[in-house]
Amino acid sequence: MSQSKIEILKSKIRSYWPLIKSLQTGLLVATGLAGYMSARCPVFNLGTMVGLFVSLMAAISGSTILNMWWDRDIDAKMCRTQKRPLASGAIDPTEALRVGLALATLGVALAVAMDALYGLIIFAGLFFDVVIYSMWLKRRTCWGIIWGGISGGMPILAGRALGLGSLDWIGALLALGILFWIPTHILTFSMRYFNDYKAAGVPTFPSTYGFAVTRATIAISSIFAALAMGWAAWGIGMEIGYLRVLFVLSSGLLALALASVFQPTERVNFGLFKYASLYMLAAMLLLMV
């Protein structure tokens, strides 16, 4: 490959990197790996792990690009997102659509080739995220985040199913833990950028029910997320030392959620948003070890 073609490829990767939301995608891939390792630990099949990583990375990146392709008009109306490559016109929408479809197809096809049930769950997550949540519900109702949450729970459910060869109650609990964690992540974000979402005409919990109800929803959801994760960890057979660490992490999540209800400030709200991501990553690492 010539030097000029290499430079063009690097430029394309730099342009598309913001479209896949690397931190969010990385966290979801980590949940899938944790789901698999919770069923297969210690892990002996390195090839399966690589296939799991590549299929999840491709499918999630593809769905994220497709979401940004669909939402490029509302992204252009929000200060937070108007500099994204599609919203700013830096990337051609038709090209982005093709790349998104190619990555999503690659991810699902590889997943199906590895295991039919695993592939079906990955496809379901992609369909719920792109079609049900983004294209159908996001601009109509704030309750669309439930489907976004279901989609977010699919990687860990898929990973667990791939490791076991079937579905089980622990996988369902892990997926529920993600589902209940999603509001803590998204609703704090929608409060922080309330005016942005309002300018774009996107209904959110704060704009529909007010900040007080939103904070209460976050607190309740955080409790259920911690309970689901703790129950699943116990079902897996996590050692007591790791369970204690998970309990401490869950207590921190609950404390911040309650602080956002009784002592609401911008600092507490943003702290909860940041901690929620760190909490989920730490919980996945505990499941892996």
C-alpha positions, 0 to 999 in steps of 0.5 A: 500500500502506497504512502498516500493511500495509508495517509488517506486511510488514517484520515478516514479512521480519524474522521469516523472515530468520533462516530463510533463513540469509542468510550461507550462502545468500549464499555458495551464490548466489555460487558459482552466479554464479562458475560462470556467470562462469567460462564467460561472462567478460566477462559481457554478458547482465545479464538472465541474471545477474539471473535466475540470482541470483533463481532461486538465491536463491529456490530456496536460501532455499526449501530452507533454510526447508523444512529448518528446518520439518522440523528444528524439533523437534531445533532446539528441543532445542539451545541454539544453535538453540532461539531460531530462529523455528520452534523457538521458535514465533514463526512458524506451521509451516504458514505456513513450509511454504507459504512454503518451498514457494512460494520453492522452486517459484518458484526452480525454475520460473524456472530451468527457464524460463531453461534446462532443464539449469540448472533440472534441476540446481537441482531436483536440488540442492533434492531432495538437500538437503531430501529425501535429506539432511534428511528421510531421512539426517540423523537416521540417519547421519553420512554424510548430509553427503555428500548435503548436500555434493553439494547444496552443489555444485549451484549452481556446477555449475548456473551453469557449465552455464547459461553453457556450455549443457552440462556439462563437466569443469571444472564437475564439478571445481568441484562436487567442490571444494564437496563436499570443502569441506563437511566442513571447514565442517560437521565443525568446526561439529559438534565445536564444538557436540558437546553440542548435537547429542548432546542432539538425538540427531543422529549426527555424525562426532565422536559416531560416530568420535571427534574424532581421526578427524574432524580427520583427515577434515577435513585430507584433505578440505581437501587434495582441496578445494584440489586440485579448486579449483586444477585447475578454476582452471587449466582455466578459464585463470586467470592465474598471478597469480590462481593464486598467490593461490588457492595462498596461500589453499589453503595457509592452509586446509591449514595450519589443517586440519593444526594442528587434527590435531596441535595441536587446540584450540577456538580452532584449530577455530573459526578453521578453521571461519571461515577455510573460509567466507572461503576459499570466498568468496575462491575464488569472487571469484577465479573471477569476476574 
